[in-house]
Amino acid sequence: MTEHRSTSSRGRFPLVAAGVGALGVVAILSILVLAPPPGEITGALIIALVVLLMLIGVPVAICMMVAATVGIWALSGWTAVAGTLSHTVFGTTATWQLSVIPLFVLMGSAMSRGGIAGGAFDAAKQWVGGVPGGLAVSTTFAGAGLAAASGSSIGIAHALGRVAVPEMIRARYSPGFATASVLMAGTLGQLIPPSIMLVIYAGVAQTPVGPQLMAALLPGLVLALGYGLLIVIRSAMNPELAPRVPRAGVTWSSRLRSVKGVVPTALVVVTVVGGMFTGVFTATEAAAVGALVALVIGLGAVLRHAEGRSAAARFVRDTVADAVVKTATIFLVLIGVHLLTRALALSGIATSISQWLVDLDLSRVTFLLVLVAILLLLGMFLEPTSVILLTFPVVAPALEVFGVDLIWYGVFSILLAEIGLVTPPIGVLTFIVHRLVMDREISLGHEVKLQDVFRNAMPFLGVALLVVLALIAAPELVEWLPNLSQAE
């Protein structure tokens, strides 16, 4: 009886929240249409309208477009709306810099459909599986490798979950700990280049794509090493969490044979990251060649496991179709954020917030710590893309006043957004991975409770926050690699 009431309560809560959100949307729209308030108040209402529309489930791009269009009309009338729409939609998308997006999306889709997760995990298991928590460490390092070839947090976590979770549970790992290690390996997806989110940020902030991507590589590797070290320490202190796996069948010969499993990933990484770092390719050229290499690798994998031209044709068709849909979604988001930026600029709220922060007489470090708190709080309720694209137009003037480098801020904000993917109460990535392990074939019949996944993820989040603080204390972690590659 108690369980029934609890389930009913959980079912009613989203309905109540949606109802309250819908009433809020109606109220704000009524105010903006019938009696537009002064500029800064209109700016605040535009932001509130975006958030409420997101909370009731409207797609991010539509939220921004609707709120911005209504806001521009309330501030300047229909002439300003028509002028903004006629210039912004085309001007936002028709830039050479953004041509990298469909290419990276195509590359990630091809690698994902090529089924490379198993080879990366097996190789990592052969080389580092002998340390305490070796299978979980292998999962983390495989996630880092896949991040450098895919750039999708959800895709990496989903692919690794199917391979790594059953093996860890079979080795008597705690199901919650096994799931959390897969979950946190997924958070490397948007940090280690190539990252679609970094490219989107570069398009919004008008930073060069190549240096923006390179800037995140070192912090991403530091985060992966931090996760690995945490797993080793926790497993050594509590062997029941992750018992040692017998290594009788592991030899130098088997290790060397496993290397061929990472060759596909390595080829893409060397092409993209190595090409950009050495200056052989621009970011767009690296994405184009990387996409071609990924398609060839994916086709090879498909042809090895299936016969006939139909399988190859289906692979190409599905990969391209998936890339087109994802690219269209990304460009709609970019249009939305540029419209929102225009609306907030007209209202003057971004300048006012910036001036308010300056008047507080904060130091650069204190200002960044305030941003950490704000971004983490928003990340608990909104998806990462929404957090970054909603906050950047507001804080951009303050970033300039405090002398914060925009390339550095991109890495800083995306790392915090990746933390938001995991944190309760929303934790989008946590729910996706938990739903995956609810499949009894993956969990091997074990019940994996959501609270256990959140609880086991908390120490990993502590490591991620330490990396955030390290970026604040030593900006060189972000700036060193782009400066070095440009010097080359």
C-alpha positions in Angstrom: 0.0 0.0 0.0 2.8 2.4 0.9 4.6 1.6 -2.3 1.5 2.4 -4.3 1.1 5.8 -2.6 4.8 6.5 -3.2 4.6 5.7 -6.9 1.4 7.8 -7.2 3.2 10.7 -5.5 6.1 10.4 -7.9 3.7 10.3 -10.8 1.8 13.4 -9.6 4.9 15.6 -9.0 5.9 16.1 -12.7 2.2 16.9 -13.5 2.1 19.5 -10.7 5.4 21.0 -11.8 4.3 21.1 -15.4 1.0 22.8 -14.4 2.8 25.4 -12.3 5.3 26.0 -15.1 2.5 26.4 -17.7 0.7 28.9 -15.5 4.0 30.8 -15.1 4.5 30.8 -18.9 0.9 32.2 -19.4 1.5 34.9 -16.8 4.8 36.1 -18.3 3.5 36.1 -21.8 0.5 38.1 -20.7 2.7 40.7 -19.1 5.0 41.0 -22.0 2.2 41.2 -24.6 -0.3 43.4 -22.7 1.8 45.6 -20.5 5.6 45.4 -21.3 7.6 46.6 -18.2 10.9 48.6 -18.4 13.8 47.0 -20.2 15.7 45.3 -17.4 12.5 43.8 -15.9 11.6 42.6 -19.4 15.1 41.0 -19.6 14.5 39.1 -16.4 11.1 38.0 -17.6 12.6 36.7 -20.8 15.1 34.6 -18.8 12.3 33.3 -16.6 10.2 32.4 -19.6 13.1 30.4 -21.1 13.5 28.5 -17.9 9.8 27.8 -17.4 9.4 26.6 -21.0 12.4 24.2 -20.5 10.9 22.9 -17.2 7.6 22.0 -18.9 9.5 20.0 -21.6 9.6 22.4 -24.6 12.8 21.8 -26.7 15.7 24.2 -25.8 15.9 25.9 -29.2 12.1 26.6 -29.3 12.3 28.0 -25.7 14.9 30.5 -26.7 13.3 31.5 -30.0 9.8 32.0 -28.4 11.1 34.0 -25.4 13.5 36.1 -27.5 10.9 36.9 -30.2 8.3 37.9 -27.7 10.9 39.9 -25.7 12.2 41.8 -28.8 8.6 42.6 -29.7 7.9 43.9 -26.2 11.1 46.0 -26.2 11.2 47.4 -29.8 8.1 46.3 -31.8 7.5 44.2 -34.9 10.0 46.0 -37.1 12.8 44.9 -34.8 11.5 41.4 -34.7 11.4 41.2 -38.5 14.8 42.7 -38.9 16.3 40.4 -36.3 14.8 37.2 -37.7 15.8 38.1 -41.3 19.4 38.7 -40.4 20.1 36.4 -37.4 18.8 33.1 -38.8 21.0 33.2 -41.9 23.9 35.0 -40.3 24.2 32.6 -37.3 24.4 29.5 -39.5 26.2 30.7 -42.7 29.7 30.8 -41.2 32.7 28.8 -42.3 33.6 28.2 -38.6 30.4 26.2 -38.0 31.0 23.9 -40.9 33.0 21.8 -38.5 29.8 20.8 -36.6 28.2 18.4 -39.2 31.5 16.9 -39.9 32.2 16.1 -36.2 28.6 14.9 -35.8 29.1 12.6 -38.8 32.4 11.3 -37.4 30.9 10.5 -34.0 27.8 8.8 -35.5 30.0 6.6 -37.7 32.3 5.6 -34.8 29.3 4.9 -32.5 27.6 2.7 -35.1 30.9 1.0 -35.9 30.9 -0.7 -32.4 34.3 0.4 -31.2 33.6 0.4 -27.4 34.3 -3.3 -26.9 37.8 -3.2 -28.4 38.7 -0.1 -26.4 37.5 -1.7 -23.1 39.2 -5.0 -23.8 42.6 -3.3 -24.4 42.3 -1.1 -21.3 41.4 -4.2 -19.3 44.5 -6.0 -20.5 46.9 -3.2 -19.6 45.4 -1.7 -16.4 43.0 -4.5 -15.2 45.5 -5.7 -12.6 45.3 -2.7 -10.3 42.7 -2.5 -7.5 39.4 -1.8 -9.2 41.0 -2.6 -12.5 37.8 -3.2 -14.5 36.4 0.2 -13.4 39.8 1.9 -14.2 39.7 0.2 -17.6 36.2 1.6 -18.1 37.4 5.1 -17.3 40.4 4.9 -19.7 38.2 3.4 -22.4 35.8 6.3 -21.9 38.7 8.8 -22.4 39.7 7.0 -25.6 36.1 6.9 -26.9 35.7 10.6 -26.0 38.6 11.4 -28.3 36.8 9.7 -31.2 33.2 10.3 -30.5 32.4 13.4 -28.4 29.1 12.2 -27.0 28.7 11.7 -23.3 25.4 9.8 -23.7 26.8 7.6 -26.5 30.0 6.7 -24.6 28.1 5.8 -21.4 25.5 3.8 -23.3 28.2 1.9 -25.3 30.4 1.2 -22.3 27.5 0.3 -20.1 26.5 -2.6 -22.3 30.1 -3.9 -22.4 31.6 -3.1 -18.9 28.7 -3.3 -16.5 28.0 -7.1 -17.0 31.7 -7.9 -16.8 32.2 -5.9 -13.6 29.1 -7.4 -12.0 30.3 -10.9 -13.1 33.5 -10.1 -11.3 31.5 -9.4 -8.1 31.8 -5.7 -8.2 29.2 -3.7 -6.3 26.5 -3.0 -9.0 26.1 0.6 -7.8 29.9 1.2 -8.1 30.1 -0.5 -11.5 27.3 1.6 -12.8 28.8 4.8 -11.4 32.1 4.2 -13.0 30.4 3.9 -16.4 28.4 7.0 -15.7 31.5 9.1 -14.8 33.5 7.7 -17.8 30.7 9.2 -19.9 31.3 12.7 -18.5 34.6 12.8 -20.4 32.7 12.8 -23.7 32.2 16.6 -24.1 35.5 17.6 -22.5 38.1 15.6 -24.5 38.1 16.8 -28.1 36.5 16.5 -30.5 33.5 17.9 -28.5 30.3 19.1 -30.1 29.5 21.2 -27.1 32.9 22.9 -27.3 32.2 23.7 -31.0 28.8 25.1 -30.1 30.3 27.3 -27.4 33.0 28.5 -29.8 30.2 29.5 -32.3 28.4 31.4 -29.6 31.5 33.0 -27.9 33.2 33.6 -31.3 36.4 31.9 -30.2 38.5 30.0 -32.8 37.4 26.3 -32.9 40.9 24.7 -33.1 42.4 26.3 -30.0 39.0 25.9 -28.2 39.1 22.2 -28.8 42.8 21.8 -27.9 42.3 23.8 -24.6 40.1 21.0 -23.2 42.4 18.1 -23.9 44.7 18.4 -20.9 41.9 19.1 -18.3 40.1 16.1 -19.8 43.1 13.8 -19.3 43.7 15.2 -15.8 40.0 14.4 -15.0 40.3 10.8 -16.3 43.5 10.2 -14.3 41.7 11.6 -11.2 38.8 9.3 -11.7 41.3 6.3 -12.1 43.2 7.3 -9.0 40.0 7.6 -7.0 38.9 4.1 -8.1 42.2 2.6 -7.1 42.2 4.2 -3.7 38.5 3.3 -3.0 39.0 -0.3 -4.2 42.2 -0.8 -2.1 40.5 0.5 1.0 37.3 -1.6 0.4 38.1 -4.7 -1.7 34.4 -5.8 -1.5 33.6 -2.8 -3.6 35.7 -4.0 -6.5 37.4 -7.4 -5.9 40.6 -8.1 -7.8 40.1 -10.1 -11.0 42.2 -13.2 -11.7 44.9 -12.4 -14.2 46.1 -15.9 -15.1 45.2 -15.5 -18.8 46.9 -12.1 -19.2 50.3 -12.2 -20.8 52.4 -9.7 -22.8 51.3 -11.5 -25.9 47.6 -11.0 -25.1 48.3 -7.4 -24.2 49.9 -6.8 -27.6 47.1 -8.5 -29.4 44.6 -6.3 -27.6 46.2 -3.2 -29.1 44.5 -3.9 -32.4 41.2 -3.2 -30.7 42.1 0.5 -30.2 43.6 1.0 -33.7 40.3 2.4 -35.0 40.0 4.9 -32.2 43.7 5.8 -32.4 43.4 6.5 -36.1 40.7 9.0 -35.6 42.4 10.6 -32.6 45.7 11.0 -34.4 43.9 12.4 -37.4 41.9 14.9 -35.6 43.8 15.9 -32.4 47.3 15.3 -33.9 46.4 17.1 -37.1 45.1 20.2 -35.3 48.0 20.2 -32.8 50.8 20.0 -35.4 49.1 22.5 -37.7 48.7 20.0 -40.5 44.9 20.6 -40.5 42.7 23.4 -39.5 39.8 22.3 -37.3 37.5 22.1 -40.3 40.0 20.0 -42.3 40.6 17.7 -39.4 36.9 17.2 -39.0 36.5 16.4 -42.7 39.4 13.9 -42.8 38.3 12.4 -39.4 34.7 11.9 -40.7 36.1 10.1 -43.8 38.3 7.9 -41.6 35.4 7.1 -39.3 33.1 6.2 -42.2 35.8 3.8 -43.6 36.4 2.2 -40.2 32.6 1.9 -39.6 32.1 0.3 -43.0 34.9 -2.1 -42.3 33.4 -3.1 -39.0 29.9 -3.6 -40.6 31.3 -5.7 -43.5 33.2 -7.9 -41.0 30.0 -8.8 -39.1 27.5 -8.8 -42.0 27.4 -9.9 -45.6 26.3 -8.1 -48.7 26.2 -4.5 -49.9 22.8 -3.9 -48.2 24.4 -3.9 -44.8 27.0 -1.3 -45.9 24.4 0.8 -47.6 22.2 0.7 -44.5 25.1 1.8 -42.4 25.9 4.8 -44.5 22.2 5.8 -44.8 21.6 5.5 -41.1 24.8 7.3 -40.2 24.2 10.2 -42.5 20.5 10.5 -41.5 21.5 10.5 -37.8 24.1 13.2 -38.5 21.6 15.4 -40.4 19.0 15.3 -37.6 21.6 16.1 -34.9 23.1 18.9 -37.0 19.8 20.5 -37.6 19.0 20.3 -33.9 22.4 22.0 -33.0 21.9 24.8 -35.6 18.4 25.5 -34.2 19.9 25.9 -30.8 22.5 28.3 -32.1 19.9 30.4 -33.8 17.9 30.4 -30.5 20.9 31.5 -28.4 21.7 34.4 -30.8 18.1 35.6 -30.8 18.2 35.4 -27.0 21.5 37.3 -26.8 19.9 40.1 -29.0 16.9 40.3 -26.8 18.9 40.5 -23.5 21.2 43.1 -25.1 18.1 45.2 -26.0 16.8 44.9 -22.4 20.1 45.9 -20.9 20.0 43.2 -18.2 23.3 41.7 -19.1 25.1 45.0 -18.7 23.3 45.6 -15.4 24.2 42.2 -14.0 27.8 42.8 -15.1 27.9 46.2 -13.4 26.3 44.8 -10.3 29.1 42.1 -10.1 31.7 44.8 -10.6 30.2 47.0 -7.9 30.6 44.1 -5.4 34.3 44.6 -5.8 35.0 40.9 -6.1 38.4 39.5 -7.0 38.7 37.3 -10.1 38.9 34.2 -8.1 35.8 35.1 -6.0 33.9 36.0 -9.1 34.7 32.6 -10.6 33.7 30.8 -7.4 30.3 32.6 -7.6 30.0 31.3 -11.2 30.8 27.8 -10.0 27.9 27.9 -7.5 25.5 29.4 -10.1 26.4 26.9 -12.8 26.2 23.9 -10.4 22.8 25.1 -9.2 21.4 25.5 -12.7 23.0 22.2 -13.7 20.9 20.4 -11.1 17.7 21.3 -13.0 18.6 22.0 -16.6 20.6 20.1 -19.3 24.2 21.2 -19.9 23.6 22.9 -23.2 20.8 24.9 -21.7 23.0 26.0 -18.8 25.9 27.2 -21.0 23.8 28.9 -23.7 21.4 30.5 -21.2 24.2 31.9 -18.9 26.8 33.0 -21.4 24.9 36.0 -22.8 24.3 37.2 -19.3 27.9 36.8 -17.9 29.8 37.7 -21.0 30.2 41.4 -20.2 31.4 40.5 -16.7 33.9 38.0 -18.0 35.4 40.8 -20.0 35.5 43.2 -17.0 37.2 40.5 -14.8 39.7 39.6 -17.6 38.5 36.0 -18.0 39.7 34.5 -21.2 36.8 33.2 -23.3 38.6 30.0 -24.4 39.4 29.3 -20.7 35.8 30.0 -19.7 34.5 27.5 -22.3 36.4 24.7 -20.8 35.5 25.8 -17.3 31.8 26.0 -18.0 31.6 22.8 -19.9 33.4 20.9 -17.1 30.7 22.2 -14.7 28.0 21.3 -17.2 29.3 17.7 -17.3 29.1 17.6 -13.5 25.5 18.8 -13.9 24.8 15.8 -16.1 25.2 13.6 -13.0 24.0 15.6 -10.1 20.5 15.1 -8.6 17.6 15.8 -8.8 17.7 15.8 -12.7 21.1 14.2 -13.5 20.1 13.4 -17.2 23.1 11.1 -17.7 22.5 9.3 -14.4 18.9 8.5 -15.4 19.9 7.2 -18.8 22.6 4.9 -17.5 20.3 3.7 -14.7 17.6 2.9 -17.2 20.2 1.0 -19.2 21.2 -1.2 -16.2 17.6 -1.9 -15.5 17.9 -4.4 -18.3 18.4 -7.7 -16.5 20.7 -8.9 -19.2 23.1 -6.1 -18.5 22.8 -6.1 -14.7 22.8 -10.0 -14.7 19.6 -10.0 -12.6 20.9 -7.6 -9.9 18.7 -4.7 -8.8 20.6 -1.4 -9.2 18.9 1.3 -7.2 19.0 4.9 -8.5 20.1 6.2 -5.0 23.0 3.7 -5.0 24.2 5.1 -8.4 24.0 8.7 -7.1 25.8 7.8 -3.8 28.6 6.0 -5.6 29.0 8.9 -8.0 29.5 11.5 -5.3 33.2 10.9 -4.7 33.8 11.2 -8.5 32.0 14.6 -8.4 34.4 15.6 -5.6 37.3 14.8 -8.0 35.7 16.8 -10.8 35.2 19.8 -8.5 38.9 19.6 -7.5 39.8 19.8 -11.2 37.5 22.9 -11.5 39.4 24.5 -8.6 42.7 23.6 -10.2 41.6 25.4 -13.4 40.9 28.5 -11.4 44.2 28.3 -9.5 46.3 27.4 -12.6 44.7 28.7 -15.8 47.8 27.3 -17.6 46.2 23.9 -17.6 43.8 25.2 -20.2 46.0 27.8 -22.0 49.2 25.8 -22.3 48.3 23.4 -25.1 46.6 26.0 -27.4 49.6 28.4 -27.0 52.0 25.5 -27.7 50.1 24.4 -30.9 49.9 28.0 -32.1 53.6 28.4 -31.4 54.4 25.3 -33.5 
